[in-house]
Amino acid sequence: MTTLFVTEYANALSPPGGVGGIAFPLEPPTAEQTVTIGAGSLQSAAFNNSTRFVRLRADSLCCVSFGKNPTATTGNARMPANSESIVAIPQGQAFKVAVIQIST
């Protein structure tokens, strides 16, 4: 079984001087959850109302989709195996992430 690890954050911090416009999620997270990565699209639980940033870590090659009732397809945003991505999401919108495994 492979897993998409989802870590939710309410705030992010920019380095002094705003170097490169980079912001880093501010620990501790507001919530953490996992979603099994499989042959069919599976959704996370709705994100916490205070969540503004989501860190995704994927065990295997997959595609992800965000929304209130998302369905992931092999045409969505691709995440390589053993990778990490941080995305901003609309706060308080009950968004979820859906994930599906792909083979190549």
Phi and psi in degrees as a GROMACS rama.xvg file:
@    title "Ramachandran Plot"
@    xaxis  label "Phi"
@    yaxis  label "Psi"
@TYPE xy
-107.708  159.519  THR-2
-135.563  143.453  THR-3
-102.526  117.689  LEU-4
-92.4492  126.489  PHE-5
-117.385  119.867  VAL-6
-119.244  125.368  THR-7
-103.225  139.84  GLU-8
-131.376  142.663  TYR-9
-88.7363  -29.1035  ALA-10
-135.931  159.587  ASN-11
-134.204  155.77  ALA-12
-123.42  132.914  LEU-13
-94.9817  144.933  SER-14
-66.4159  159.125  PRO-15
-52.298  133.704  PRO-16
82.4876  -0.628184  GLY-17
60.9769  41.1598  GLY-18
-51.6292  115.685  VAL-19
62.954  13.1772  GLY-20
67.955  17.3169  GLY-21
-82.276  136.713  ILE-22
-124.32  144.898  ALA-23
-115.869  135.35  PHE-24
-57.949  139.101  PRO-25
-94.4189  117.58  LEU-26
-73.4481  153.517  GLU-27
-81.7753  160.622  PRO-28
-70.1262  158.497  PRO-29
-79.8073  -27.6059  THR-30
-164.963  159.049  ALA-31
-138.455  141.53  GLU-32
-153.434  167.988  GLN-33
-129.023  151.656  THR-34
-131.633  131.056  VAL-35
-68.4044  134.531  THR-36
-94.9133  117.819  ILE-37
-140.971  -171.088  GLY-38
-69.7388  -21.8116  ALA-39
-113.428  157.273  GLY-40
-66.0193  130.797  SER-41
-127.937  143.764  LEU-42
-105.012  153.537  GLN-43
-79.2935  175.263  SER-44
-73.5304  162.103  ALA-45
-60.6072  141.313  ALA-46
-68.4599  151.853  PHE-47
-55.0226  146.255  ASN-48
-58.7272  -26.6216  ASN-49
-91.9218  -3.2636  SER-50
-70.8758  129.584  THR-51
-120.877  -21.2801  ARG-52
-132.951  143.671  PHE-53
-129.98  129.56  VAL-54
-101.399  126.685  ARG-55
-112.013  134.621  LEU-56
-127.111  124.125  ARG-57
-111.055  131.682  ALA-58
-76.2638  -28.6498  ASP-59
-138.095  166.435  SER-60
-59.2808  127.289  LEU-61
-154.119  172.18  CYS-62
-123.076  145.548  CYS-63
-128.033  153.846  VAL-64
-142.751  143.239  SER-65
-113.864  151.428  PHE-66
161.32  -174.2  GLY-67
-77.0501  -28.6186  LYS-68
-147.635  63.3864  ASN-69
-75.5804  151.453  PRO-70
-125.95  118.755  THR-71
-79.7361  139.471  ALA-72
-128.379  168.422  THR-73
-69.8798  -4.54006  THR-74
-94.7589  -3.32389  GLY-75
-81.8891  -178.772  ASN-76
-54.4392  128.615  ALA-77
-94.2905  137.837  ARG-78
-120.481  122.308  MET-79
-65.7685  158.771  PRO-80
-59.3148  143.887  ALA-81
56.7405  40.7032  ASN-82
-117.689  170.491  SER-83
-136.98  143.095  GLU-84
-141.641  141.287  SER-85
-119.037  127.46  ILE-86
-130.641  152.632  VAL-87
-92.6772  141.695  ALA-88
-130.699  157.42  ILE-89
-64.4945  127.703  PRO-90
-73.1692  139.168  GLN-91
70.6591  20.3716  GLY-92
-104.74  5.73228  GLN-93
58.1377  35.8111  ALA-94
-67.3473  156.549  PHE-95
-134.278  168.457  LYS-96
-118.82  138.826  VAL-97
-113.137  149.355  ALA-98
-138.576  146.574  VAL-99
-142.054  141.095  ILE-100
-78.5063  143.596  GLN-101
-127.882  158.096  ILE-102
-96.0635  -26.9965  SER-103
